[in-house]
């Protein structure tokens, strides 16, 4: 999700499409939160690790 968010942000910035930029930021933040929860040992979506 982190990579998808970064790609959406980049495409939104280069093409000047604000909705892609906004969605990219949201997906990036969600991906970082899930990644951090997974590295701290919390189960995310029934999995011990979130990659």
N, C-alpha and C positions, 0 to 999 in steps of 0.2 A: 504494500500500500504506500510505503514511503516513496518508492521509485515512481509509481503511477502518479502520486501527488506532485512530485517534482516535475515530471514530464508535462502534466496538465498545466502547471504554473508556467513553465517555459513556453509551451505552445500558446497559452493565453496571452503572455507578455509579447511574444514575437508577432502574433497575428492581431493583437489589439482587441481581443475578445474578453471583456471583463468577467463574464460568467465562468469561463474556463479558469481564469485566475482564481476566482472565489472558490470554485469547486476544488481546485488543486490545493489551495491552502487548507481547506477543511479535511480533505483526504490525507494530506501530509500530517496534520496534527493528530488525526485519529490513528494513523499508522505509527507515529512516534509514541503515543500513549500505549497502544497495544504492545509495541516492542519493549517499552520500559516495563510494563506489567509482566511480560513473559520472562524478561531477564531477572526480575526480582523473585521469581518462583511462584507467582500467582497463576492459577489456571485461567487461560483465555480461550473461550469457545470449546471447553472440554479438553484442551491440550495443556500439557505442563509447560511447553516452550512455544513461543510464537516467532516464526522466522520471517 
